[in-house]
C-alpha cells in the first residue's frame, strides 16, 4: 500500500508541474479525498463534492436514455484546477 501512496503523491506533484495547473486531487467515487495538494484556502471537501457531482452529471449524460449503466473502470477519479477553471477525469 505504501508504494501506491507514493505513486499517487508522485502523480499529484507531476500534475501540479503542468503549466496553468494550480492544484490536483484524487477523489473516490463516494467523495472521500484520497490525496491532494490544494492550497490551504481551498476546502478539500468542497472540491471533492464538486468533482463527484461532475462525475455523476457526466455519467448521466453518457448513458443512453432509459438505461442506467453500472460499469466503472475504477473507483477513483482525478480533479485538476487551472486558472481558467476546473476539469475532471475518470
N, C-alpha and C positions, 0 to 999 in steps of 0.2 A: 504494500500500500504506500510506503514511503516513496518508492520510485514514481508511482502515479502522481503523488502530490508534488514532487519536484518537477515532473514533466508539465503539470498544469501551471505551476508558477513560471516555468520557462516560457510556455506559450503566452501567458498573460504579459510577461515582460517583452516578449517578441512583438506582440500586437501593439504594445504601447510605443514601440520604437518606429512604427509606421507613421509617416508624415500625416498630420491632421488628426490622428487618433490620440485622444486625451486620456482615456481610461478604458479598461476592459473588465469583464466579469464572466464567470462561469456559474450558471444558474440551473438548478434541477428543474424538471418539468413541473414540480409541485411548488416552485418558487423559493426553495431554500438556496441561499448563496453558498457555493462551494468555495470559491476564492475570488478575489477581486483586487484591483489596485485603484479604486475610486478615491478621489480627493476627500479629505475629512468633511468638506462642506456638503457632500452628497450622501444622502441616506441610502445605504445598500438595499434596504427593504423596499424602498420606493422604486429603485432601479429594477429589482427582481420582479416586483409586481407588474411593472410596465413591460418587462421582457416576456413574462408569462402571458400577459394579455395580448401582446403582439403575436406570440406563437399560436394562441387559441384562435385569434382572428385569421391568421394565415392558414391554419389547418381547416377552418370552416370554409374559407374561400376556395381552397384547393379541392374540397370534396365535391363530388357530383351531387346535384340536387336530390334529396331524398335518401342518400346513403351516408352513413357515418362510418368513416374508416377507423380502424383500431391499430393499424400497423405503424410502428415508430421504430426508427433505426437506432435511437439512443434515448436515454433518459435525461440527457443534458443538452443545453444549448448555450451558445455564447452571445454576448452582448458587447458591442463596442460603441463608444461615444466619440463623435468628432465635433469640430467647431460648427459644422453645417447641420448637425442633427444626430440622430441615433439610428443604429441599424442592428438587426438581429440575424443570426444564422443558426440553423439547427444542425 
